[in-house]
Amino acid sequence: ADSFRISSLEVILRALHRMNLIGDDFEDLVTSMADYVKRSLAESPKMMRDRGDAAKFATEVAITAIRRHKRRKFYENILTKTLPLSEVYKDCPAQVASTLKKALTDASLDHLPGSGVQKRRG
């Protein structure tokens, strides 16, 4: 089993998006991180995971998308193809899920499959 924790990737991504990094290399890194999270969800033993760690990482992806709104399609792909939201919400505490849903709404990504955001009927 790999010993790198998803929560570490969350912290790293938060620091990187605060540094305002942009470009293909940054997006390749985010893609790689999301792929690692997806594989970790599938393969890592429970003792190597924290409840809601994947949702916290996805929250950071959504927050990163807010600041990079011109690349929203890239972040949509991350949260639908590389790291599907339906997998992220499994075994996720309610407060963590609520934070993710808010970030998705703020990033205008609440329309994504598996987002868990209920649209209000007007």
ZAZADO-501407 format. One line per 8 residues: number of its first residue (from 1); for each residue x, y, z of C-alpha. Coordinates in nm, 3 decimals, always signed. Each point is the difference from the previous one (the first is absolute). Layout:
<recs>
NUM) X Y Z; ...
</recs>
This chain:
<recs>
1) +0.000 +0.000 +0.000; +0.111 +0.351 -0.076; +0.068 +0.206 +0.310; -0.081 +0.347 -0.135; -0.326 +0.125 +0.146; -0.276 +0.177 -0.189; -0.009 +0.266 +0.270; +0.358 +0.093 -0.091
9) -0.108 +0.062 -0.359; -0.280 +0.222 +0.125; +0.250 +0.216 +0.191; +0.242 +0.012 -0.294; -0.273 +0.097 -0.249; -0.126 +0.273 +0.235; +0.352 +0.145 +0.025; +0.055 -0.019 -0.376
17) -0.324 +0.175 -0.092; +0.079 +0.275 +0.250; +0.327 +0.049 -0.189; -0.209 +0.074 -0.311; +0.179 -0.258 -0.212; -0.143 -0.041 -0.349; +0.076 -0.185 -0.318; +0.026 -0.348 -0.139
25) +0.248 -0.122 +0.260; -0.232 +0.104 +0.284; -0.296 -0.169 -0.167; +0.205 -0.315 -0.059; +0.083 -0.001 +0.371; -0.366 +0.040 +0.102; -0.096 -0.281 -0.238; +0.268 -0.225 +0.146
33) -0.110 +0.081 +0.355; -0.363 -0.075 -0.084; +0.100 -0.328 -0.163; +0.195 -0.096 +0.313; -0.305 +0.078 +0.217; -0.219 -0.214 -0.226; +0.245 -0.293 +0.018; +0.034 +0.044 +0.375
41) -0.377 -0.017 +0.041; -0.001 -0.330 -0.186; +0.317 -0.162 +0.134; +0.123 +0.144 +0.328; -0.082 -0.177 +0.326; -0.246 +0.183 +0.227; +0.276 +0.069 +0.253; +0.175 +0.217 -0.260
49) -0.308 +0.217 -0.051; -0.193 +0.254 +0.199; -0.378 +0.024 -0.036; -0.079 +0.273 -0.248; +0.359 +0.050 -0.114; -0.092 -0.035 -0.369; -0.286 +0.249 +0.043; +0.238 +0.247 +0.164
57) +0.236 -0.038 -0.295; -0.291 +0.049 -0.245; -0.094 +0.313 +0.196; +0.348 +0.139 -0.065; -0.039 -0.084 -0.369; -0.328 +0.195 -0.006; +0.156 +0.295 +0.186; +0.286 -0.003 -0.251
65) -0.260 +0.010 -0.280; -0.155 +0.314 +0.150; +0.326 +0.188 -0.047; +0.054 -0.144 -0.347; -0.349 +0.043 -0.143; +0.129 +0.020 -0.358; +0.115 -0.363 +0.038; -0.325 -0.123 +0.156
73) -0.035 -0.277 -0.262; +0.335 -0.146 +0.113; -0.123 -0.016 +0.361; -0.333 -0.145 -0.113; +0.195 -0.283 -0.164; +0.202 -0.057 +0.317; -0.318 -0.034 +0.206; -0.189 -0.216 -0.247
81) +0.258 -0.215 -0.178; +0.321 -0.012 +0.203; -0.159 +0.009 +0.346; -0.376 -0.056 -0.024; -0.195 +0.181 +0.268; -0.217 -0.306 +0.060; +0.310 -0.178 +0.133; +0.112 +0.301 +0.203
89) -0.319 +0.013 +0.206; +0.017 -0.363 +0.114; +0.061 -0.027 +0.375; +0.013 +0.378 +0.028; -0.106 +0.181 +0.320; -0.296 +0.235 -0.046; +0.195 +0.317 +0.082; +0.274 -0.084 -0.252
97) -0.265 -0.076 -0.265; -0.169 +0.332 +0.075; +0.328 +0.189 -0.044; +0.062 -0.175 -0.332; -0.352 +0.080 -0.122; +0.051 +0.369 +0.086; +0.334 +0.009 -0.184; -0.157 -0.165 -0.305
105) -0.280 +0.257 +0.003; +0.244 +0.289 +0.042; +0.206 -0.133 -0.293; -0.314 -0.044 -0.216; +0.074 -0.373 -0.008; -0.317 -0.103 +0.182; -0.151 -0.131 -0.325; +0.252 -0.285 -0.019
113) -0.124 -0.359 +0.030; +0.031 -0.119 +0.357; +0.043 +0.352 +0.139; -0.267 -0.066 +0.260; -0.126 +0.356 -0.032; -0.375 +0.027 -0.015; -0.117 +0.277 -0.230; -0.278 +0.216 +0.140
121) -0.308 +0.027 -0.207; -0.104 +0.356 -0.046
</recs>
